[in-house]
Amino acid sequence: MPFAQRARRVATVLLLIAPAGPAFADAGFDFSPEQPGRLHAERVQAAADAIPKDFPFVRPGHLTVAVNPAGGPPIATYATDAATVIGADPDFASLVADSLGLTLDLVPVAWADWPLGMTSGKYDAVISNVGVTEQRKEKFDFSTYRQGLHGFFVKKGSGIATIAEPKDIAGLRIIVGAGTNQERILLEWDKRNVDAGLKPAELQYFDDEATSLVALQSGRADVIVQPNGQLVFIAARDGNIGRVGTLSAGWPERSDVAIVTKKGSGLADALTVAANALIENGLYAKALDRWGLSEEALPRSETNPRGLPKF
């Protein structure tokens, strides 16, 4: 089955099992293909001027951007028509294209396929929740636009107010995915706590999301830790969990999410200028807030900043 068909089927299932209507409107989520709330930007001359004169756009006058809709809401997913790609990343891609004075062409791709597609020139950029790493910088250029965060979420009314540092998880029962970056960080936090004489945390592992959420609601666990965006969506959908903290996906380093472009193509600088213009005029913050991702805002976009080290 082709990727786009598989991704649309997944998106359709998600929409069918999720409550529709006012709950999403109240949370700021709109899954309609029309996207009347999508923001638009004016052309930024400095950004347009920074585009290399000889840049070989896939389609002249257009910015062709790859995105992975199977990543899920609120980052990227399919609308209720199971065809239109929507979410925070598509919204940002639209604003960047506007700022460059170009028309946006979104290309749905599987996550595993974007590096080869980028290298072979199938698209001009990738805006799909890609983190900056030193290894990726060897092959691609980056323009940052979000922080990569994990979220600490608890059952509403649990009494847990804040989780911000290792001591805050002492003695807690925490749901986390096995083999994930979150698990790596929590194990290090727990080791520090035990070495300091604090109670150990209990990490819990479940086979699926539904079972994890039942465990949290039933009181068998205190906290769930996943990528922040995933839990923002679940909190909006279910209304019974809330965020009590965030954690850099690259802890102890900051982890940045960035637009990907071909190494040495020169487009990254123009994209960085466009992103900073959006930060300065306030559209960036509004676009993130529309999808509940304000916590992931960056103060400024950078071209090829320090990435996460090779492990």
SERO-4910 file (N, C-alpha, C, O; in steps of 0.05 Angstrom, whole numbers):
BEGIN
 pado doro    nc1    nc2    nc3   cac1   cac2   cac3    cc1    cc2    cc3    oc1    oc2    oc3
  Met    A     17    -24      0      0      0      0     18     25      0     36     27     17
  Pro    A     13     44    -18     30     69    -19     29     84      7      9     82     22
  Phe    A     50     99     13     52    113     38     28    132     43     16    132     64
  Ala    A     22    148     23      0    168     26    -26    154     34    -41    164     50
  Gln    A    -31    131     21    -56    117     27    -55    106     56    -75    108     70
  Arg    A    -32     95     64    -30     85     92    -33    108    112    -48    105    132
  Ala    A    -20    130    107    -22    153    125    -50    164    127    -59    170    149
  Arg    A    -64    165    104    -92    175    105   -109    156    121   -127    164    135
  Arg    A   -104    129    118   -120    110    133   -116    114    163   -135    113    179
  Val    A    -90    117    171    -84    122    200    -98    147    210   -110    147    231
  Ala    A    -96    169    194   -109    194    202   -139    191    205   -151    202    223
  Thr    A   -151    176    186   -180    172    187   -188    157    212   -208    164    225
  Val    A   -172    136    220   -178    121    244   -176    139    268   -193    138    286
  Leu    A   -155    156    269   -151    174    292   -175    193    295   -185    198    317
  Leu    A   -185    203    272   -207    222    273   -233    208    281   -250    219    294
  Leu    A   -236    182    273   -260    168    280   -262    161    310   -283    160    321
  Ile    A   -238    156    322   -239    148    350   -238    172    369   -243    169    393
  Ala    A   -232    196    358   -229    220    374   -256    235    375   -269    236    354
  Pro    A   -264    246    398   -288    262    398   -286    286    380   -265    298    379
  Ala    A   -307    292    365   -307    314    347   -323    337    359   -336    335    380
  Gly    A   -322    360    345   -339    383    352   -326    403    371   -302    408    368
  Pro    A   -342    414    389   -333    437    405   -308    432    422   -292    450    427
  Ala    A   -303    407    430   -279    401    446   -254    410    431   -236    421    443
  Phe    A   -252    404    405   -229    412    389   -228    442    385   -207    454    386
  Ala    A   -252    454    380   -252    483    377   -243    497    402   -228    517    400
  Asp    A   -251    488    425   -243    500    450   -213    497    454   -200    515    466
  Ala    A   -201    475    444   -173    471    448   -157    485    426   -132    484    427
  Gly    A   -170    496    407   -156    510    385   -149    492    362   -133    500    345
  Phe    A   -160    468    361   -154    450    339   -176    450    318   -200    449    325
  Asp    A   -169    452    293   -188    451    271   -178    430    251   -156    433    240
  Phe    A   -194    409    247   -186    387    229   -200    389    202   -199    370    186
  Ser    A   -212    412    196   -225    415    170   -205    419    148   -183    431    153
  Pro    A   -210    410    124   -192    415    102   -190    445     94   -170    453     82
  Glu    A   -210    461    100   -210    489     92   -191    505    109   -180    525     99
  Gln    A   -187    498    134   -168    512    152   -172    542    152   -154    557    145
  Pro    A   -196    552    159   -201    581    159   -184    596    178   -180    620    175
  Gly    A   -174    583    199   -157    597    219   -128    597    212   -112    609    227
  Arg    A   -120    585    190    -91    585    182    -82    614    177    -95    629    163
  Leu    A    -60    621    189    -49    648    186    -34    652    160    -24    632    148
  His    A    -33    677    150    -18    683    126      0    707    131     -6    724    148
  Ala    A     22    708    116     42    729    120     46    745     95     41    735     73
  Glu    A     56    769     98     64    786     75     92    778     66    108    767     82
  Arg    A     98    783     42    125    778     31    146    795     46    141    819     50
  Val    A    168    782     54    189    796     68    212    800     49    224    780     40
  Gln    A    217    824     41    237    830     20    264    819     27    278    808     10
  Ala    A    273    822     52    299    812     60    302    782     57    323    772     49
  Ala    A    280    768     63    280    738     59    281    731     30    296    713     22
  Ala    A    265    745     14    264    739    -15    291    745    -28    301    731    -45
  Asp    A    304    767    -19    330    775    -30    352    755    -22    372    753    -36
  Ala    A    348    741      0    369    722      9    368    696     -6    387    679     -3
  Ile    A    348    691    -23    347    666    -38    369    668    -60    370    687    -75
  Pro    A    386    648    -62    406    648    -83    393    652   -111    373    639   -117
  Lys    A    405    669   -127    393    676   -153    390    652   -171    372    650   -187
  Asp    A    408    632   -168    407    609   -185    396    584   -171    401    562   -180
  Phe    A    381    588   -149    371    565   -135    351    550   -152    332    561   -163
  Pro    A    355    523   -156    339    507   -174    313    497   -160    311    474   -153
  Phe    A    293    514   -157    268    506   -145    256    483   -161    258    482   -186
  Val    A    244    464   -147    231    441   -160    210    452   -180    207    441   -201
  Arg    A    196    473   -171    176    485   -188    179    515   -186    173    526   -164
  Pro    A    188    529   -206    192    558   -204    168    573   -193    145    568   -201
  Gly    A    174    591   -174    152    606   -161    139    592   -138    121    603   -126
  His    A    147    568   -133    135    551   -111    157    542    -92    180    538   -100
  Leu    A    149    538    -67    167    525    -47    155    498    -42    134    494    -31
  Thr    A    170    477    -52    161    450    -49    172    438    -23    197    436    -20
  Val    A    154    431     -5    162    423     22    152    395     28    128    389     25
  Ala    A    169    378     38    162    351     46    153    351     75    165    365     92
  Val    A    132    336     81    121    334    109    111    306    113    101    293     94
  Asn    A    114    296    137    105    269    144     78    271    159     79    275    183
  Pro    A     55    267    146     30    269    160     24    246    179      6    249    196
  Ala    A     39    225    177     36    203    196     47    209    223     45    193    242
  Gly    A     61    232    225     72    240    251     50    245    272     54    241    296
  Gly    A     27    253    262      4    256    280     -1    284    289     18    300    289
  Pro    A    -26    290    298    -32    317    308    -19    321    335    -15    302    350
  Pro    A    -12    347    341    -18    371    326      5    378    306      3    399    294
  Ile    A     26    362    304     48    369    287     40    367    257     43    387    243
  Ala    A     30    344    248     22    341    221      4    317    219     10    295    230
  Thr    A    -18    319    204    -37    297    201    -54    304    177    -51    325    164
  Tyr    A    -73    286    170    -92    292    149   -118    303    161   -126    296    183
  Ala    A   -130    321    146   -156    333    154   -178    313    151   -173    290    144
  Thr    A   -202    321    157   -225    303    156   -231    293    129   -246    274    126
  Asp    A   -220    305    108   -224    294     81   -203    273     74   -204    261     52
  Ala    A   -186    266     94   -165    246     90   -147    251     66   -136    233     55
  Ala    A   -144    277     58   -128    284     35   -111    309     40    -88    310     31
  Thr    A   -122    328     55   -108    353     60    -90    351     85    -99    343    106
  Val    A    -64    358     82    -46    357    104    -48    382    121    -46    404    110
  Ile    A    -53    379    147    -56    401    165    -39    397    190    -28    376    194
  Gly    A    -36    418    206    -21    416    231     -2    440    234     -1    457    217
  Ala    A     13    439    255     32    461    261     54    463    240     61    486    232
  Asp    A     65    441    231     86    443    211     76    453    184     89    470    172
  Pro    A     53    443    174     42    454    150     36    484    152     40    499    134
  Asp    A     26    493    176     20    521    180     46    537    178     47    559    166
  Phe    A     67    527    191     93    542    190    104    542    162    114    563    153
  Ala    A    101    520    148    111    519    120     96    540    103    108    553     86
  Ser    A     70    543    108     54    563     93     64    591     99     66    607     80
  Leu    A     69    597    124     79    624    131    107    629    119    112    652    110
  Val    A    124    609    119    151    613    107    149    618     77    162    636     66
  Ala    A    132    603     64    128    607     35    118    635     29    127    648     11
  Asp    A     98    643     45     87    670     42    109    691     45    111    710     29
  Ser    A    126    687     65    147    707     71    168    708     48    180    729     44
  Leu    A    172    687     34    190    686     12    177    695    -14    191    699    -34
  Gly    A    151    700    -13    137    708    -37    132    685    -56    130    689    -80
  Leu    A    130    660    -45    127    636    -61    100    622    -54     89    628    -33
  Thr    A     91    605    -72     67    589    -67     76    562    -55     95    549    -66
  Leu    A     63    553    -34     70    528    -21     59    504    -35     35    503    -42
  Asp    A     77    484    -40     69    458    -49     77    438    -27    101    434    -23
  Leu    A     58    426    -13     64    406      7     65    378     -5     46    370    -20
  Val    A     86    363      1     89    336     -9     89    316     14    108    316     30
  Pro    A     68    300     18     69    280     39     89    258     34     90    247     12
  Val    A    106    253     54    127    232     51    128    215     77    121    225     98
  Ala    A    138    192     74    144    175     97    169    186    110    187    196     97
  Trp    A    171    184    137    194    195    151    220    184    140    239    199    137
  Ala    A    221    158    135    246    145    127    255    155     99    278    151     91
  Asp    A    236    167     84    243    174     56    253    202     52    264    209     31
  Trp    A    250    220     73    258    248     68    287    252     62    294    269     45
  Pro    A    306    238     75    334    243     69    342    239     39    355    255     27
  Leu    A    333    216     28    339    210      0    325    230    -18    336    239    -38
  Gly    A    300    236    -12    285    255    -28    297    283    -28    297    297    -48
  Met    A    308    291     -5    321    317     -3    347    317    -19    353    336    -34
  Thr    A    362    296    -17    388    294    -31    384    294    -61    400    305    -76
  Ser    A    363    280    -70    358    277    -99    343    300   -111    338    300   -135
  Gly    A    335    320    -95    322    344   -105    293    341   -111    282    356   -127
  Lys    A    279    323    -97    250    320   -101    235    343    -89    212    349    -97
  Tyr    A    246    356    -69    234    379    -56    255    399    -48    279    392    -46
  Asp    A    246    424    -43    265    445    -36    272    445     -7    294    453      1
  Ala    A    254    435     10    258    435     39    241    414     52    222    404     40
  Val    A    249    407     76    233    388     93    225    404    118    242    414    132
  Ile    A    199    405    124    189    416    149    172    395    162    148    393    157
  Ser    A    185    378    178    171    354    188    183    345    215    189    321    218
  Asn    A    186    364    234    194    357    261    221    343    261    226    324    277
  Val    A    240    352    244    266    340    243    285    355    262    287    379    262
  Gly    A    298    339    280    316    351    299    344    355    287    353    340    270
  Val    A    357    376    297    385    382    288    404    364    303    405    364    328
  Thr    A    420    349    288    441    332    300    467    337    285    467    345    262
  Glu    A    489    333    298    515    336    285    518    317    261    531    324    241
  Gln    A    507    293    264    509    274    242    493    283    218    502    281    195
  Arg    A    469    293    222    453    303    200    465    328    187    462    332    163
  Lys    A    479    344    203    491    368    192    513    362    172    521    379    156
  Glu    A    523    338    172    543    330    152    532    329    124    546    331    104
  Lys    A    505    325    122    492    321     96    472    343     89    465    347     66
  Phe    A    462    358    110    441    377    105    446    403    120    462    404    139
  Asp    A    432    424    111    432    450    125    406    453    140    386    441    133
  Phe    A    407    469    162    384    471    179    377    500    186    395    517    190
  Ser    A    351    506    188    342    532    198    322    526    220    300    515    215
  Thr    A    329    532    245    313    523    268    287    539    270    285    562    263
  Tyr    A    266    525    281    240    538    285    224    528    309    204    540    315
  Arg    A    233    508    323    220    499    347    240    485    365    261    475    356
  Gln    A    233    484    391    248    466    409    236    438    408    212    435    405
  Gly    A    253    418    411    244    391    413    239    385    443    258    385    459
  Leu    A    214    381    450    207    377    479    192    351    483    177    342    467
  His    A    197    340    507    180    319    517    162    332    539    170    352    551
  Gly    A    139    321    543    120    332    562    116    313    586    113    289    582
  Phe    A    114    324    610    105    310    633     75    316    637     68    339    642
  Phe    A     58    296    635     29    301    638     18    283    660     27    260    663
  Val    A     -1    293    675    -13    278    698    -43    279    696    -54    296    681
  Lys    A    -56    262    710    -85    263    713    -93    289    726    -81    297    746
  Lys    A   -113    302    716   -122    327    728   -131    322    757   -145    303    763
  Gly    A   -122    340    774   -128    337    803   -110    318    817   -116    310    840
  Ser    A    -88    310    805    -70    290    818    -55    302    841    -46    287    859
  Gly    A    -52    328    842    -36    340    864     -7    345    856      8    358    871
  Ile    A      2    334    833     29    339    824     28    365    808     14    367    787
  Ala    A     42    385    817     40    412    805     62    418    785     57    430    764
  Thr    A     87    408    790    109    416    773    130    393    772    137    381    793
  Ile    A    140    388    748    163    370    745    183    386    727    178    390    704
  Ala    A    205    394    739    225    410    725    253    400    727    270    409    712
  Glu    A    259    383    747    286    373    751    285    346    763    264    337    772
  Pro    A    309    332    764    309    304    773    295    299    799    280    279    801
  Lys    A    299    316    819    287    310    846    256    309    845    244    297    862
  Asp    A    244    322    824    215    322    822    203    295    815    179    292    819
  Ile    A    219    277    805    207    250    798    212    230    819    204    207    816
  Ala    A    226    237    841    232    218    862    207    205    873    188    219    881
  Gly    A    206    178    873    183    164    884    159    162    866    139    150    874
  Leu    A    160    174    842    136    173    825    136    149    807    157    137    800
  Arg    A    112    141    798    108    119    779    104    131    752     84    145    748
  Ile    A    123    127    734    123    142    708    120    123    685    135    104    682
  Ile    A    101    129    668     97    114    643    115    125    621    115    149    616
  Val    A    131    108    609    150    117    588    153     94    568    150     71    575
  Gly    A    160    101    544    165     80    523    192     68    526    212     81    531
  Ala    A    193     41    523    219     27    525    236     34    502    227     35    479
  Gly    A    262     39    508    281     45    487    280     73    475    293     78    455
  Thr    A    264     90    487    261    117    477    281    136    490    295    129    509
  Asn    A    284    159    478    301    180    489    291    189    517    307    195    534
  Gln    A    265    189    520    253    196    546    262    177    568    269    185    590
  Glu    A    263    151    561    271    131    580    300    136    588    308    134    611
  Arg    A    317    141    568    346    146    573    349    169    593    365    167    612
  Ile    A    334    190    589    337    213    607    327    207    635    339    214    655
  Leu    A    303    194    636    292    188    662    310    169    679    311    171    703
  Leu    A    322    150    665    340    132    679    364    147    691    373    141    713
  Glu    A    374    167    676    396    183    687    386    200    710    400    203    730
  Trp    A    363    212    708    351    228    730    348    210    755    355    218    777
  Asp    A    338    186    751    333    168    773    359    160    787    360    158    811
  Lys    A    380    155    771    406    148    782    416    171    799    427    166    821
  Arg    A    413    195    790    422    218    806    407    220    832    418    226    853
  Asn    A    381    215    831    364    216    855    373    195    875    376    201    899
  Val    A    376    171    866    384    149    883    411    154    896    415    149    920
  Asp    A    430    164    880    456    171    890    455    193    911    472    195    929
  Ala    A    434    210    909    430    232    929    413    223    953    407    239    970
  Gly    A    406    197    953    390    187    976    360    191    973    346    188    993
  Leu    A    350    199    950    322    203    945    308    176    937    322    157    929
  Lys    A    282    175    939    267    151    932    270    146    902    270    165    886
  Pro    A    273    121    894    274    115    865    247    119    852    226    116    864
  Ala    A    248    125    826    223    126    810    217     98    800    235     81    798
  Glu    A    192     93    794    185     67    782    176     72    753    155     84    748
  Leu    A    192     63    734    185     66    706    167     43    698    172     20    703
  Gln    A    145     51    684    125     31    676    123     31    645    125     52    632
  Tyr    A    120      7    634    120      4    605     94    -10    597     86    -31    608
  Phe    A     81      0    576     56    -12    566     58    -16    536     74     -2    523
  Asp    A     42    -34    525     43    -41    497     30    -20    479     37    -18    455
  Asp    A     11     -5    490     -2     15    472    -11     39    488    -11     39    513
  Glu    A    -18     60    474    -25     86    486    -50     83    503    -51     95    525
  Ala    A    -70     69    493    -96     67    507    -92     55    535   -103     65    555
  Thr    A    -76     34    536    -71     21    562    -56     40    581    -61     40    605
  Ser    A    -37     55    570    -22     74    586    -40     95    598    -38    101    622
  Leu    A    -59    105    582    -77    126    592    -96    115    613   -103    129    632
  Val    A   -105     90    609   -122     77    630   -107     75    656   -118     80    677
  Ala    A    -82     67    654    -65     64    679    -62     91    693    -63     92    717
  Leu    A    -59    112    678    -57    139    689    -83    147    703    -83    158    725
  Gln    A   -105    143    690   -131    151    701   -140    134    725   -153    144    742
  Ser    A   -131    109    725   -139     91    747   -122     94    772   -128     82    792
  Gly    A   -100    110    770    -83    114    793    -61     94    795    -46     93    815
  Arg    A    -57     77    775    -35     57    776     -9     70    768     13     59    772
  Ala    A    -10     94    757     14    110    750      9    139    757    -14    148    758
  Asp    A     30    154    761     28    182    768     32    201    745     20    222    743
  Val    A     50    193    727     58    212    705     62    196    679     69    172    680
  Ile    A     57    209    657     63    198    631     82    217    617     78    241    618
  Val    A    103    206    604    123    222    590    124    213    561    130    190    555
  Gln    A    119    232    543    120    227    514    128    253    500    129    274    514
  Pro    A    133    252    474    137    277    460    114    297    466     91    289    466
  Asn    A    121    321    471    102    341    481     77    344    462     55    345    472
  Gly    A     82    345    436     60    348    417     40    326    419     16    332    418
  Gln    A     49    301    422     30    279    424     12    282    448    -13    278    446
  Leu    A     23    290    470      7    293    495    -10    318    494    -32    318    506
  Val    A     -2    339    480    -19    362    476    -45    354    462    -67    363    470
  Phe    A    -42    338    442    -66    328    427    -83    311    445   -108    314    445
  Ile    A    -71    292    460    -87    275    477   -102    291    498   -125    286    504
  Ala    A    -88    311    510   -101    327    530   -125    342    519   -145    345    532
  Ala    A   -122    352    494   -145    367    481   -167    347    475   -191    354    477
  Arg    A   -160    324    466   -180    304    458   -196    293    482   -220    291    481
  Asp    A   -181    286    503   -194    273    526   -203    291    549   -222    286    563
  Gly    A   -188    313    552   -195    333    572   -190    325    601   -199    338    619
  Asn    A   -176    303    605   -172    293    633   -143    291    642   -137    281    663
  Ile    A   -124    302    626    -96    303    634    -86    331    629    -97    346    612
  Gly    A    -65    338    643    -54    365    640    -23    364    643    -12    347    656
  Arg    A    -10    383    630     19    385    631     29    397    656     18    418    665
  Val    A     50    385    668     62    397    693     91    403    688    105    412    707
  Gly    A    101    398    664    129    405    658    137    396    631    123    380    618
  Thr    A    159    406    621    171    397    596    200    391    600    213    399    620
  Leu    A    211    377    581    239    367    583    251    368    555    239    358    536
  Ser    A    274    379    552    288    380    527    292    351    516    302    334    531
  Ala    A    285    347    491    289    320    479    318    313    478    325    289    475
  Gly    A    336    332    481    365    326    480    379    330    507    403    332    508
  Trp    A    363    331    528    375    336    555    400    320    559    402    296    552
  Pro    A    421    333    569    423    360    581    427    382    560    428    406    567
  Glu    A    428    375    534    430    395    513    403    404    505    383    390    509
  Arg    A    401    428    493    376    437    480    374    423    454    393    420    439
  Ser    A    350    414    447    345    400    422    327    418    404    305    424    412
  Asp    A    338    426    381    323    443    363    311    428    340    324    409    329
  Val    A    287    435    332    274    425    308    278    446    286    277    470    291
  Ala    A    283    436    261    291    455    240    281    448    213    274    425    207
  Ile    A    280    468    196    275    464    167    301    452    155    323    461    161
  Val    A    298    431    139    321    418    127    323    426     98    303    427     83
  Thr    A    347    433     89    352    439     61    378    424     52    393    414     69
  Lys    A    382    423     26    405    409     15    431    423     24    432    448     23
  Lys    A    451    409     32    476    419     41    489    438     20    492    430     -3
  Gly    A    495    462     28    509    480     11    491    493    -11    502    507    -28
  Ser    A    465    489    -10    447    501    -30    443    531    -27    436    544    -46
  Gly    A    448    541     -3    445    569      3    417    577     11    413    601     18
  Leu    A    398    559     10    370    566     16    366    570     46    348    584     54
  Ala    A    382    557     63    378    558     92    379    586    102    363    593    120
  Asp    A    397    603     92    398    630    102    373    646     97    364    661    114
  Ala    A    361    642     74    336    655     67    313    646     85    296    662     94
  Leu    A    313    620     91    292    609    108    296    619    137    276    624    151
  Thr    A    320    622    146    325    633    172    316    662    174    304    670    194
  Val    A    321    678    154    312    705    153    281    706    154    269    722    169
  Ala    A    268    688    139    239    687    139    228    679    166    209    691    176
  Ala    A    241    659    179    232    650    206    234    672    226    217    676    243
  Asn    A    257    687    225    260    709    245    241    732    240    232    745    259
  Ala    A    234    737    215    213    757    209    187    749    221    172    765    232
  Leu    A    180    723    220    155    713    231    155    714    262    135    719    274
  Ile    A    179    709    273    181    712    302    177    741    310    163    747    330
  Glu    A    189    759    296    188    788    302    160    800    298    152    817    314
  Asn    A    145    791    278    119    803    273     96    789    288     73    796    286
  Gly    A    103    768    303     84    755    321     68    732    308     54    718    322
  Leu    A     71    728    282     56    707    269     65    679    278     50    660    280
  Tyr    A     91    677    283    103    651    292     90    643    318     81    620    321
  Ala    A     88    661    338     76    654    363     47    646    360     38    628    373
  Lys    A     33    661    344      4    655    339      0    628    326    -19    613    333
  Ala    A     18    621    308     16    595    294     21    572    313      7    552    312
  Leu    A     40    575    331     45    554    351     22    552    370     14    530    377
  Asp    A     12    575    379    -10    575    398    -35    562    387    -50    549    401
  Arg    A    -39    564    361    -62    553    348    -63    522    351    -84    510    352
  Trp    A    -39    510    354    -37    481    357    -28    473    385    -20    450    389
  Gly    A    -29    491    404    -22    484    431      8    480    436     15    466    455
  Leu    A     25    491    419     54    486    421     70    510    429     94    512    423
  Ser    A     58    529    444     72    553    452     97    547    468    117    562    467
  Glu    A     97    525    484    120    518    500    144    512    483    167    512    494
  Glu    A    140    506    458    163    498    441    175    521    425    192    517    407
  Ala    A    166    545    430    176    568    415    205    574    420    215    570    442
  Leu    A    219    582    399    247    591    401    248    622    401    231    634    388
  Pro    A    267    634    415    269    663    414    279    673    388    274    696    380
  Arg    A    294    656    373    306    664    348    314    640    331    322    620    342
  Ser    A    310    642    305    319    621    287    349    624    281    359    646    280
  Glu    A    362    601    278    391    601    272    396    582    248    382    562    245
  Thr    A    416    588    233    425    570    212    447    553    222    468    562    233
  Asn    A    443    527    220    463    507    228    475    511    255    499    513    258
  Pro    A    458    513    276    469    515    303    481    488    312    480    468    298
  Arg    A    493    488    335    503    463    346    480    443    349    459    450    360
  Gly    A    485    419    339    465    398    340    471    378    362    492    379    375
  Leu    A    452    360    366    457    339    386    481    322    377    484    317    353
  Pro    A    498    314    396    523    300    388    517    272    379    495    261    384
  Lys    A    536    260    365    534    232    356    536    215    381    553    219    398
  Phe    A    520    194    382    521    175    405    535    150    396    538    132    412
***
